């Protein structure tokens, strides 16, 4: 029922004139329009657009693993500074004031048989002192050099770990972001399929009404439309969960409203992108050598091995004597104003050598040697990891390219198959089952093309991650 009929038949008696009725109708219509517009304005919440670069920057700022790796790298730098400080002399200064007060009570003593009374007395003595000392290690069995090299290598290893952690997080963000775009495209495929089947249902229903088709075709198409609605709901749910996973990964509220869109990421693979990706792929040995020279985790393992070697030298330094030089300057007096009247200067060289410590030095050396062997094994394992990662990345990229090429042919064939099936069904020479089968084949082909597209993009990003070429 229209607004005019409601106003005329229910809201106002007929005793009002036509002009007043028209004014009231205009006021009611205007009120409804304003209220509707106000409601639409208050309920519409603009979504914030989240590009891939914004997601990466946010993840690097919010991710706990990245922040912990940066903290460890900063802490390792302080170790380098401390190791460098061992090359510098030590400087110490001290000053003191001591006040001593002696109280003696009155006593009587016999001196040559005569009692003599000694009165009570109180004595106060002040003592002021100050000193300045300088020490320098002349030789410590090469421990100083070994500790500095170990600290420097450990700092480099921590820095490489931080870089690799960032690369890992960024690759995870890229994969999650591309998965959101994949799910969005799958939603569009299901939406288009539902619209197509609904239009087909309308045509079948009309043909049944005029007696051209049986009621069985109507029921069969209704069932297909219902299944399309279920598929769309599932696709929308998968899209929403993929977006929530992305927001959680980069440290944002998963319940917040964001539009995941990036114009720099096309939904189709261009020939230029395929050519650039193919040109970047070389032989396995070339890719392996490139990864070994760039991978931060492998370079970090090499630095850890170098640090372990220096630790062995540091532990062995206790077998050598230690030579130190020192000098000092001191002043002391009972009166502060005369402090400089009593001065002292000292200097000298000291040699110390541990001849036997109950095999403590040997234990330290053996522990350092074991750590070096473990670091060497870790380096070998890191090299193996690089080799297998490069192998798998190249295989995945090749398989993704073949799957993408096959999906293009599949979509082309499925599109023609559905067109032929629809024409035959409309002419009466084909069955609805044939049309539904052809339509399902087209949907599956479109699904495969979308998955193949994003799988290829992810495979190319994985190759970059495996090579360790991108630094952040």
Secondary structure as the mmCIF struct_conf table of DSSP 4:
data_model
#
loop_
_struct_conf.conf_type_id
_struct_conf.id
_struct_conf.beg_label_comp_id
_struct_conf.beg_label_asym_id
_struct_conf.beg_label_seq_id
_struct_conf.end_label_comp_id
_struct_conf.end_label_asym_id
_struct_conf.end_label_seq_id
HELX_RH_AL_P HELX_RH_AL_P1 UNK A 3 UNK A 6
HELX_RH_PI_P HELX_RH_PI_P1 UNK A 7 UNK A 11
BEND BEND1 UNK A 12 UNK A 12
TURN_TY1_P TURN_TY1_P1 UNK A 14 UNK A 15
BEND BEND2 UNK A 16 UNK A 16
HELX_RH_AL_P HELX_RH_AL_P2 UNK A 18 UNK A 43
HELX_LH_PP_P HELX_LH_PP_P1 UNK A 46 UNK A 47
STRN STRN1 UNK A 48 UNK A 50
HELX_RH_AL_P HELX_RH_AL_P3 UNK A 52 UNK A 62
HELX_RH_AL_P HELX_RH_AL_P4 UNK A 64 UNK A 85
TURN_TY1_P TURN_TY1_P2 UNK A 86 UNK A 87
BEND BEND3 UNK A 88 UNK A 88
HELX_LH_PP_P HELX_LH_PP_P2 UNK A 89 UNK A 89
STRN STRN2 UNK A 90 UNK A 104
STRN STRN3 UNK A 107 UNK A 111
TURN_TY1_P TURN_TY1_P3 UNK A 112 UNK A 113
STRN STRN4 UNK A 114 UNK A 118
HELX_LH_PP_P HELX_LH_PP_P3 UNK A 119 UNK A 120
STRN STRN5 UNK A 121 UNK A 139
BEND BEND4 UNK A 140 UNK A 140
TURN_TY1_P TURN_TY1_P4 UNK A 141 UNK A 142
HELX_RH_AL_P HELX_RH_AL_P5 UNK A 143 UNK A 209
TURN_TY1_P TURN_TY1_P5 UNK A 210 UNK A 211
BEND BEND5 UNK A 212 UNK A 213
HELX_RH_AL_P HELX_RH_AL_P6 UNK A 215 UNK A 250
TURN_TY1_P TURN_TY1_P6 UNK A 251 UNK A 251
BEND BEND6 UNK A 252 UNK A 252
TURN_TY1_P TURN_TY1_P7 UNK A 254 UNK A 255
BEND BEND7 UNK A 256 UNK A 256
STRN STRN6 UNK A 258 UNK A 260
TURN_TY1_P TURN_TY1_P8 UNK A 263 UNK A 264
BEND BEND8 UNK A 265 UNK A 265
BEND BEND9 UNK A 267 UNK A 268
HELX_RH_AL_P HELX_RH_AL_P7 UNK A 271 UNK A 280
HELX_RH_AL_P HELX_RH_AL_P8 UNK A 284 UNK A 294
HELX_RH_AL_P HELX_RH_AL_P9 UNK A 296 UNK A 316
HELX_RH_3T_P HELX_RH_3T_P1 UNK A 317 UNK A 319
BEND BEND10 UNK A 320 UNK A 320
STRN STRN7 UNK A 322 UNK A 333
BEND BEND11 UNK A 334 UNK A 335
HELX_RH_3T_P HELX_RH_3T_P2 UNK A 336 UNK A 341
BEND BEND12 UNK A 342 UNK A 342
STRN STRN8 UNK A 343 UNK A 352
BEND BEND13 UNK A 355 UNK A 355
BEND BEND14 UNK A 358 UNK A 359
HELX_RH_AL_P HELX_RH_AL_P10 UNK A 360 UNK A 427
TURN_TY1_P TURN_TY1_P9 UNK A 428 UNK A 428
BEND BEND15 UNK A 429 UNK A 430
HELX_RH_AL_P HELX_RH_AL_P11 UNK A 432 UNK A 467
TURN_TY1_P TURN_TY1_P10 UNK A 468 UNK A 468
#
